Amino acid sequence: MIDGRKRSDIRPGQTVDIVLKADQRTGKRTRGVVKEILTNSPTHPHGIKVRLEDGQVGRVQEILD
């Protein structure tokens, strides 16, 4: 299991679990495929922010492939 705190671990086309902004309190995860990476810094304590291919934006909690 790779968590989503390092930008270098994440690539477009990967399947990931993210937490949407609206779900941050509950921690509910949404699964999808990375379209683009939105965080510029090399690491982020809450997870790197990405946009999925369906347009949803959230922070990566786990990289699945």
PDB file of N, CA, C and O in Angstrom:
ATOM      1  N   MET A   1       0.844  -1.202   0.000  1.00  0.00           N
ATOM      2  CA  MET A   1       0.000   0.000   0.000  1.00  0.00           C
ATOM      3  C   MET A   1       0.875   1.247   0.000  1.00  0.00           C
ATOM      4  O   MET A   1       1.767   1.398   0.836  1.00  0.00           O
ATOM      5  N   ILE A   2       0.610   2.122  -0.936  1.00  0.00           N
ATOM      6  CA  ILE A   2       1.349   3.391  -1.004  1.00  0.00           C
ATOM      7  C   ILE A   2       0.352   4.501  -0.698  1.00  0.00           C
ATOM      8  O   ILE A   2      -0.694   4.605  -1.338  1.00  0.00           O
ATOM      9  N   ASP A   3       0.687   5.330   0.288  1.00  0.00           N
ATOM     10  CA  ASP A   3      -0.218   6.454   0.557  1.00  0.00           C
ATOM     11  C   ASP A   3       0.080   7.575  -0.439  1.00  0.00           C
ATOM     12  O   ASP A   3       1.049   7.502  -1.195  1.00  0.00           O
ATOM     13  N   GLY A   4      -0.748   8.598  -0.432  1.00  0.00           N
ATOM     14  CA  GLY A   4      -0.671   9.617  -1.474  1.00  0.00           C
ATOM     15  C   GLY A   4       0.006  10.896  -1.055  1.00  0.00           C
ATOM     16  O   GLY A   4      -0.372  11.975  -1.513  1.00  0.00           O
ATOM     17  N   ARG A   5       1.024  10.798  -0.172  1.00  0.00           N
ATOM     18  CA  ARG A   5       1.637  12.030   0.325  1.00  0.00           C
ATOM     19  C   ARG A   5       2.847  12.492  -0.487  1.00  0.00           C
ATOM     20  O   ARG A   5       3.300  13.626  -0.330  1.00  0.00           O
ATOM     21  N   LYS A   6       3.372  11.624  -1.352  1.00  0.00           N
ATOM     22  CA  LYS A   6       4.528  12.002  -2.173  1.00  0.00           C
ATOM     23  C   LYS A   6       4.105  12.159  -3.621  1.00  0.00           C
ATOM     24  O   LYS A   6       3.559  11.236  -4.226  1.00  0.00           O
ATOM     25  N   ARG A   7       4.363  13.343  -4.171  1.00  0.00           N
ATOM     26  CA  ARG A   7       3.959  13.633  -5.550  1.00  0.00           C
ATOM     27  C   ARG A   7       4.615  12.671  -6.533  1.00  0.00           C
ATOM     28  O   ARG A   7       4.007  12.288  -7.533  1.00  0.00           O
ATOM     29  N   SER A   8       5.868  12.276  -6.246  1.00  0.00           N
ATOM     30  CA  SER A   8       6.621  11.419  -7.171  1.00  0.00           C
ATOM     31  C   SER A   8       6.017  10.019  -7.303  1.00  0.00           C
ATOM     32  O   SER A   8       6.325   9.302  -8.255  1.00  0.00           O
ATOM     33  N   ASP A   9       5.151   9.621  -6.347  1.00  0.00           N
ATOM     34  CA  ASP A   9       4.531   8.289  -6.399  1.00  0.00           C
ATOM     35  C   ASP A   9       3.305   8.258  -7.317  1.00  0.00           C
ATOM     36  O   ASP A   9       2.820   7.181  -7.663  1.00  0.00           O
ATOM     37  N   ILE A  10       2.805   9.429  -7.712  1.00  0.00           N
ATOM     38  CA  ILE A  10       1.515   9.513  -8.403  1.00  0.00           C
ATOM     39  C   ILE A  10       1.736   9.866  -9.872  1.00  0.00           C
ATOM     40  O   ILE A  10       2.495  10.778 -10.198  1.00  0.00           O
ATOM     41  N   ARG A  11       1.058   9.127 -10.751  1.00  0.00           N
ATOM     42  CA  ARG A  11       1.155   9.394 -12.187  1.00  0.00           C
ATOM     43  C   ARG A  11      -0.242   9.362 -12.801  1.00  0.00           C
ATOM     44  O   ARG A  11      -1.101   8.604 -12.350  1.00  0.00           O
ATOM     45  N   PRO A  12      -0.474  10.186 -13.833  1.00  0.00           N
ATOM     46  CA  PRO A  12      -1.756  10.093 -14.551  1.00  0.00           C
ATOM     47  C   PRO A  12      -1.977   8.668 -15.059  1.00  0.00           C
ATOM     48  O   PRO A  12      -1.041   8.007 -15.508  1.00  0.00           O
ATOM     49  N   GLY A  13      -3.225   8.205 -14.982  1.00  0.00           N
ATOM     50  CA  GLY A  13      -3.553   6.860 -15.424  1.00  0.00           C
ATOM     51  C   GLY A  13      -3.613   5.846 -14.300  1.00  0.00           C
ATOM     52  O   GLY A  13      -4.114   4.738 -14.489  1.00  0.00           O
ATOM     53  N   GLN A  14      -3.101   6.218 -13.113  1.00  0.00           N
ATOM     54  CA  GLN A  14      -3.162   5.294 -11.979  1.00  0.00           C
ATOM     55  C   GLN A  14      -4.551   5.300 -11.349  1.00  0.00           C
ATOM     56  O   GLN A  14      -5.263   6.304 -11.382  1.00  0.00           O
ATOM     57  N   THR A  15      -4.916   4.157 -10.777  1.00  0.00           N
ATOM     58  CA  THR A  15      -6.152   4.061  -9.998  1.00  0.00           C
ATOM     59  C   THR A  15      -5.823   4.413  -8.549  1.00  0.00           C
ATOM     60  O   THR A  15      -4.890   3.866  -7.962  1.00  0.00           O
ATOM     61  N   VAL A  16      -6.600   5.329  -7.984  1.00  0.00           N
ATOM     62  CA  VAL A  16      -6.341   5.807  -6.622  1.00  0.00           C
ATOM     63  C   VAL A  16      -7.659   5.930  -5.861  1.00  0.00           C
ATOM     64  O   VAL A  16      -8.739   5.991  -6.449  1.00  0.00           O
ATOM     65  N   ASP A  17      -7.533   5.965  -4.528  1.00  0.00           N
ATOM     66  CA  ASP A  17      -8.646   6.363  -3.670  1.00  0.00           C
ATOM     67  C   ASP A  17      -8.368   7.781  -3.202  1.00  0.00           C
ATOM     68  O   ASP A  17      -7.294   8.066  -2.672  1.00  0.00           O
ATOM     69  N   ILE A  18      -9.339   8.676  -3.399  1.00  0.00           N
ATOM     70  CA  ILE A  18      -9.195  10.052  -2.925  1.00  0.00           C
ATOM     71  C   ILE A  18     -10.296  10.362  -1.913  1.00  0.00           C
ATOM     72  O   ILE A  18     -11.305   9.662  -1.831  1.00  0.00           O
ATOM     73  N   VAL A  19     -10.075  11.431  -1.146  1.00  0.00           N
ATOM     74  CA  VAL A  19     -11.128  11.994  -0.300  1.00  0.00           C
ATOM     75  C   VAL A  19     -11.484  13.355  -0.885  1.00  0.00           C
ATOM     76  O   VAL A  19     -10.637  14.243  -0.982  1.00  0.00           O
ATOM     77  N   LEU A  20     -12.742  13.508  -1.271  1.00  0.00           N
ATOM     78  CA  LEU A  20     -13.228  14.782  -1.795  1.00  0.00           C
ATOM     79  C   LEU A  20     -13.315  15.796  -0.661  1.00  0.00           C
ATOM     80  O   LEU A  20     -13.444  15.428   0.507  1.00  0.00           O
ATOM     81  N   LYS A  21     -13.243  17.086  -1.018  1.00  0.00           N
ATOM     82  CA  LYS A  21     -13.346  18.148  -0.021  1.00  0.00           C
ATOM     83  C   LYS A  21     -14.612  17.981   0.836  1.00  0.00           C
ATOM     84  O   LYS A  21     -14.572  18.148   2.055  1.00  0.00           O
ATOM     85  N   ALA A  22     -15.719  17.652   0.189  1.00  0.00           N
ATOM     86  CA  ALA A  22     -16.997  17.500   0.908  1.00  0.00           C
ATOM     87  C   ALA A  22     -16.987  16.316   1.870  1.00  0.00           C
ATOM     88  O   ALA A  22     -17.785  16.268   2.806  1.00  0.00           O
ATOM     89  N   ASP A  23     -16.082  15.358   1.641  1.00  0.00           N
ATOM     90  CA  ASP A  23     -16.042  14.139   2.456  1.00  0.00           C
ATOM     91  C   ASP A  23     -14.919  14.142   3.482  1.00  0.00           C
ATOM     92  O   ASP A  23     -14.671  13.122   4.126  1.00  0.00           O
ATOM     93  N   GLN A  24     -14.225  15.289   3.649  1.00  0.00           N
ATOM     94  CA  GLN A  24     -13.072  15.304   4.547  1.00  0.00           C
ATOM     95  C   GLN A  24     -13.441  14.978   5.988  1.00  0.00           C
ATOM     96  O   GLN A  24     -12.660  14.340   6.694  1.00  0.00           O
ATOM     97  N   ARG A  25     -14.624  15.408   6.435  1.00  0.00           N
ATOM     98  CA  ARG A  25     -15.020  15.128   7.816  1.00  0.00           C
ATOM     99  C   ARG A  25     -15.264  13.644   8.040  1.00  0.00           C
ATOM    100  O   ARG A  25     -14.877  13.092   9.071  1.00  0.00           O
ATOM    101  N   THR A  26     -15.912  12.994   7.063  1.00  0.00           N
ATOM    102  CA  THR A  26     -16.251  11.580   7.220  1.00  0.00           C
ATOM    103  C   THR A  26     -15.111  10.676   6.769  1.00  0.00           C
ATOM    104  O   THR A  26     -15.009   9.537   7.224  1.00  0.00           O
ATOM    105  N   GLY A  27     -14.256  11.171   5.883  1.00  0.00           N
ATOM    106  CA  GLY A  27     -13.171  10.350   5.359  1.00  0.00           C
ATOM    107  C   GLY A  27     -13.624   9.375   4.287  1.00  0.00           C
ATOM    108  O   GLY A  27     -12.883   8.462   3.921  1.00  0.00           O
ATOM    109  N   LYS A  28     -14.844   9.562   3.780  1.00  0.00           N
ATOM    110  CA  LYS A  28     -15.358   8.671   2.719  1.00  0.00           C
ATOM    111  C   LYS A  28     -14.470   8.775   1.481  1.00  0.00           C
ATOM    112  O   LYS A  28     -14.124   9.869   1.035  1.00  0.00           O
ATOM    113  N   ARG A  29     -14.109   7.608   0.934  1.00  0.00           N
ATOM    114  CA  ARG A  29     -13.192   7.578  -0.205  1.00  0.00           C
ATOM    115  C   ARG A  29     -13.927   7.404  -1.526  1.00  0.00           C
ATOM    116  O   ARG A  29     -14.980   6.771  -1.601  1.00  0.00           O
ATOM    117  N   THR A  30     -13.343   7.982  -2.554  1.00  0.00           N
ATOM    118  CA  THR A  30     -13.865   7.877  -3.911  1.00  0.00           C
ATOM    119  C   THR A  30     -12.755   7.284  -4.766  1.00  0.00           C
ATOM    120  O   THR A  30     -11.616   7.749  -4.718  1.00  0.00           O
ATOM    121  N   ARG A  31     -13.083   6.248  -5.555  1.00  0.00           N
ATOM    122  CA  ARG A  31     -12.064   5.596  -6.377  1.00  0.00           C
ATOM    123  C   ARG A  31     -12.135   6.133  -7.799  1.00  0.00           C
ATOM    124  O   ARG A  31     -13.221   6.360  -8.334  1.00  0.00           O
ATOM    125  N   GLY A  32     -10.975   6.332  -8.403  1.00  0.00           N
ATOM    126  CA  GLY A  32     -10.965   6.806  -9.774  1.00  0.00           C
ATOM    127  C   GLY A  32      -9.569   6.759 -10.364  1.00  0.00           C
ATOM    128  O   GLY A  32      -8.612   6.316  -9.730  1.00  0.00           O
ATOM    129  N   VAL A  33      -9.485   7.231 -11.604  1.00  0.00           N
ATOM    130  CA  VAL A  33      -8.215   7.235 -12.338  1.00  0.00           C
ATOM    131  C   VAL A  33      -7.708   8.666 -12.425  1.00  0.00           C
ATOM    132  O   VAL A  33      -8.454   9.575 -12.790  1.00  0.00           O
ATOM    133  N   VAL A  34      -6.427   8.865 -12.086  1.00  0.00           N
ATOM    134  CA  VAL A  34      -5.827  10.201 -12.078  1.00  0.00           C
ATOM    135  C   VAL A  34      -5.770  10.768 -13.495  1.00  0.00           C
ATOM    136  O   VAL A  34      -5.273  10.120 -14.417  1.00  0.00           O
ATOM    137  N   LYS A  35      -6.291  11.998 -13.654  1.00  0.00           N
ATOM    138  CA  LYS A  35      -6.154  12.710 -14.919  1.00  0.00           C
ATOM    139  C   LYS A  35      -4.999  13.697 -14.828  1.00  0.00           C
ATOM    140  O   LYS A  35      -4.149  13.754 -15.717  1.00  0.00           O
ATOM    141  N   GLU A  36      -4.973  14.485 -13.734  1.00  0.00           N
ATOM    142  CA  GLU A  36      -3.849  15.415 -13.562  1.00  0.00           C
ATOM    143  C   GLU A  36      -3.565  15.641 -12.092  1.00  0.00           C
ATOM    144  O   GLU A  36      -4.439  15.488 -11.239  1.00  0.00           O
ATOM    145  N   ILE A  37      -2.310  16.012 -11.809  1.00  0.00           N
ATOM    146  CA  ILE A  37      -1.862  16.283 -10.446  1.00  0.00           C
ATOM    147  C   ILE A  37      -1.948  17.795 -10.230  1.00  0.00           C
ATOM    148  O   ILE A  37      -1.418  18.572 -11.025  1.00  0.00           O
ATOM    149  N   LEU A  38      -2.617  18.205  -9.150  1.00  0.00           N
ATOM    150  CA  LEU A  38      -2.849  19.625  -8.908  1.00  0.00           C
ATOM    151  C   LEU A  38      -1.896  20.218  -7.874  1.00  0.00           C
ATOM    152  O   LEU A  38      -1.668  21.428  -7.870  1.00  0.00           O
ATOM    153  N   THR A  39      -1.335  19.384  -6.997  1.00  0.00           N
ATOM    154  CA  THR A  39      -0.396  19.879  -5.985  1.00  0.00           C
ATOM    155  C   THR A  39       0.974  20.051  -6.623  1.00  0.00           C
ATOM    156  O   THR A  39       1.464  19.151  -7.304  1.00  0.00           O
ATOM    157  N   ASN A  40       1.596  21.215  -6.400  1.00  0.00           N
ATOM    158  CA  ASN A  40       2.924  21.466  -6.975  1.00  0.00           C
ATOM    159  C   ASN A  40       4.065  21.037  -6.065  1.00  0.00           C
ATOM    160  O   ASN A  40       5.147  20.702  -6.545  1.00  0.00           O
ATOM    161  N   SER A  41       3.833  21.045  -4.750  1.00  0.00           N
ATOM    162  CA  SER A  41       4.924  20.709  -3.830  1.00  0.00           C
ATOM    163  C   SER A  41       5.208  19.205  -3.869  1.00  0.00           C
ATOM    164  O   SER A  41       4.313  18.424  -4.189  1.00  0.00           O
ATOM    165  N   PRO A  42       6.442  18.785  -3.548  1.00  0.00           N
ATOM    166  CA  PRO A  42       6.798  17.356  -3.655  1.00  0.00           C
ATOM    167  C   PRO A  42       6.057  16.459  -2.661  1.00  0.00           C
ATOM    168  O   PRO A  42       5.856  15.276  -2.934  1.00  0.00           O
ATOM    169  N   THR A  43       5.648  17.010  -1.507  1.00  0.00           N
ATOM    170  CA  THR A  43       4.884  16.227  -0.539  1.00  0.00           C
ATOM    171  C   THR A  43       3.769  17.086   0.038  1.00  0.00           C
ATOM    172  O   THR A  43       3.822  18.315  -0.026  1.00  0.00           O
ATOM    173  N   HIS A  44       2.753  16.428   0.605  1.00  0.00           N
ATOM    174  CA  HIS A  44       1.682  17.142   1.315  1.00  0.00           C
ATOM    175  C   HIS A  44       1.173  16.238   2.425  1.00  0.00           C
ATOM    176  O   HIS A  44       0.876  15.070   2.175  1.00  0.00           O
ATOM    177  N   PRO A  45       1.064  16.758   3.665  1.00  0.00           N
ATOM    178  CA  PRO A  45       0.696  15.896   4.799  1.00  0.00           C
ATOM    179  C   PRO A  45      -0.690  15.261   4.674  1.00  0.00           C
ATOM    180  O   PRO A  45      -0.926  14.201   5.254  1.00  0.00           O
ATOM    181  N   HIS A  46      -1.601  15.876   3.939  1.00  0.00           N
ATOM    182  CA  HIS A  46      -2.958  15.325   3.820  1.00  0.00           C
ATOM    183  C   HIS A  46      -3.174  14.578   2.510  1.00  0.00           C
ATOM    184  O   HIS A  46      -4.274  14.092   2.246  1.00  0.00           O
ATOM    185  N   GLY A  47      -2.136  14.486   1.695  1.00  0.00           N
ATOM    186  CA  GLY A  47      -2.276  13.798   0.410  1.00  0.00           C
ATOM    187  C   GLY A  47      -2.179  14.778  -0.746  1.00  0.00           C
ATOM    188  O   GLY A  47      -2.595  15.931  -0.639  1.00  0.00           O
ATOM    189  N   ILE A  48      -1.628  14.307  -1.839  1.00  0.00           N
ATOM    190  CA  ILE A  48      -1.481  15.136  -3.032  1.00  0.00           C
ATOM    191  C   ILE A  48      -2.855  15.318  -3.676  1.00  0.00           C
ATOM    192  O   ILE A  48      -3.624  14.365  -3.802  1.00  0.00           O
ATOM    193  N   LYS A  49      -3.153  16.558  -4.082  1.00  0.00           N
ATOM    194  CA  LYS A  49      -4.455  16.842  -4.693  1.00  0.00           C
ATOM    195  C   LYS A  49      -4.401  16.498  -6.177  1.00  0.00           C
ATOM    196  O   LYS A  49      -3.478  16.896  -6.888  1.00  0.00           O
ATOM    197  N   VAL A  50      -5.409  15.749  -6.635  1.00  0.00           N
ATOM    198  CA  VAL A  50      -5.478  15.346  -8.038  1.00  0.00           C
ATOM    199  C   VAL A  50      -6.882  15.571  -8.585  1.00  0.00           C
ATOM    200  O   VAL A  50      -7.854  15.681  -7.837  1.00  0.00           O
ATOM    201  N   ARG A  51      -6.959  15.636  -9.925  1.00  0.00           N
ATOM    202  CA  ARG A  51      -8.253  15.624 -10.606  1.00  0.00           C
ATOM    203  C   ARG A  51      -8.390  14.264 -11.274  1.00  0.00           C
ATOM    204  O   ARG A  51      -7.488  13.809 -11.976  1.00  0.00           O
ATOM    205  N   LEU A  52      -9.537  13.620 -11.044  1.00  0.00           N
ATOM    206  CA  LEU A  52      -9.796  12.329 -11.671  1.00  0.00           C
ATOM    207  C   LEU A  52     -10.335  12.531 -13.083  1.00  0.00           C
ATOM    208  O   LEU A  52     -10.723  13.637 -13.459  1.00  0.00           O
ATOM    209  N   GLU A  53     -10.355  11.447 -13.861  1.00  0.00           N
ATOM    210  CA  GLU A  53     -10.830  11.544 -15.243  1.00  0.00           C
ATOM    211  C   GLU A  53     -12.292  11.965 -15.327  1.00  0.00           C
ATOM    212  O   GLU A  53     -12.717  12.506 -16.348  1.00  0.00           O
ATOM    213  N   ASP A  54     -13.083  11.723 -14.254  1.00  0.00           N
ATOM    214  CA  ASP A  54     -14.487  12.158 -14.257  1.00  0.00           C
ATOM    215  C   ASP A  54     -14.647  13.594 -13.761  1.00  0.00           C
ATOM    216  O   ASP A  54     -15.769  14.089 -13.651  1.00  0.00           O
ATOM    217  N   GLY A  55     -13.520  14.270 -13.460  1.00  0.00           N
ATOM    218  CA  GLY A  55     -13.573  15.677 -13.080  1.00  0.00           C
ATOM    219  C   GLY A  55     -13.578  15.943 -11.585  1.00  0.00           C
ATOM    220  O   GLY A  55     -13.449  17.095 -11.171  1.00  0.00           O
ATOM    221  N   GLN A  56     -13.723  14.912 -10.764  1.00  0.00           N
ATOM    222  CA  GLN A  56     -13.731  15.123  -9.320  1.00  0.00           C
ATOM    223  C   GLN A  56     -12.315  15.427  -8.829  1.00  0.00           C
ATOM    224  O   GLN A  56     -11.332  14.902  -9.352  1.00  0.00           O
ATOM    225  N   VAL A  57     -12.236  16.296  -7.802  1.00  0.00           N
ATOM    226  CA  VAL A  57     -10.949  16.707  -7.255  1.00  0.00           C
ATOM    227  C   VAL A  57     -10.890  16.318  -5.785  1.00  0.00           C
ATOM    228  O   VAL A  57     -11.839  16.539  -5.033  1.00  0.00           O
ATOM    229  N   GLY A  58      -9.766  15.736  -5.385  1.00  0.00           N
ATOM    230  CA  GLY A  58      -9.589  15.384  -3.979  1.00  0.00           C
ATOM    231  C   GLY A  58      -8.144  15.016  -3.696  1.00  0.00           C
ATOM    232  O   GLY A  58      -7.289  15.047  -4.581  1.00  0.00           O
ATOM    233  N   ARG A  59      -7.891  14.666  -2.436  1.00  0.00           N
ATOM    234  CA  ARG A  59      -6.524  14.314  -2.019  1.00  0.00           C
ATOM    235  C   ARG A  59      -6.352  12.800  -1.985  1.00  0.00           C
ATOM    236  O   ARG A  59      -7.195  12.074  -1.458  1.00  0.00           O
ATOM    237  N   VAL A  60      -5.234  12.338  -2.561  1.00  0.00           N
ATOM    238  CA  VAL A  60      -4.989  10.907  -2.659  1.00  0.00           C
ATOM    239  C   VAL A  60      -4.731  10.321  -1.267  1.00  0.00           C
ATOM    240  O   VAL A  60      -3.888  10.814  -0.517  1.00  0.00           O
ATOM    241  N   GLN A  61      -5.472   9.265  -0.943  1.00  0.00           N
ATOM    242  CA  GLN A  61      -5.285   8.541   0.315  1.00  0.00           C
ATOM    243  C   GLN A  61      -4.486   7.261   0.086  1.00  0.00           C
ATOM    244  O   GLN A  61      -3.704   6.843   0.940  1.00  0.00           O
ATOM    245  N   GLU A  62      -4.693   6.650  -1.069  1.00  0.00           N
ATOM    246  CA  GLU A  62      -4.016   5.390  -1.355  1.00  0.00           C
ATOM    247  C   GLU A  62      -3.902   5.204  -2.854  1.00  0.00           C
ATOM    248  O   GLU A  62      -4.823   5.507  -3.612  1.00  0.00           O
ATOM    249  N   ILE A  63      -2.724   4.689  -3.272  1.00  0.00           N
ATOM    250  CA  ILE A  63      -2.491   4.364  -4.674  1.00  0.00           C
ATOM    251  C   ILE A  63      -2.712   2.864  -4.824  1.00  0.00           C
ATOM    252  O   ILE A  63      -2.121   2.074  -4.087  1.00  0.00           O
ATOM    253  N   LEU A  64      -3.548   2.467  -5.762  1.00  0.00           N
ATOM    254  CA  LEU A  64      -3.984   1.076  -5.823  1.00  0.00           C
ATOM    255  C   LEU A  64      -3.242   0.220  -6.841  1.00  0.00           C
ATOM    256  O   LEU A  64      -3.337  -1.006  -6.783  1.00  0.00           O
ATOM    257  N   ASP A  65      -2.503   0.826  -7.778  1.00  0.00           N
ATOM    258  CA  ASP A  65      -1.803  -0.044  -8.714  1.00  0.00           C
ATOM    259  C   ASP A  65      -0.297   0.213  -8.768  1.00  0.00           C
ATOM    260  O   ASP A  65       0.416  -0.453  -9.518  1.00  0.00           O
TER     261      ASP A  65
END
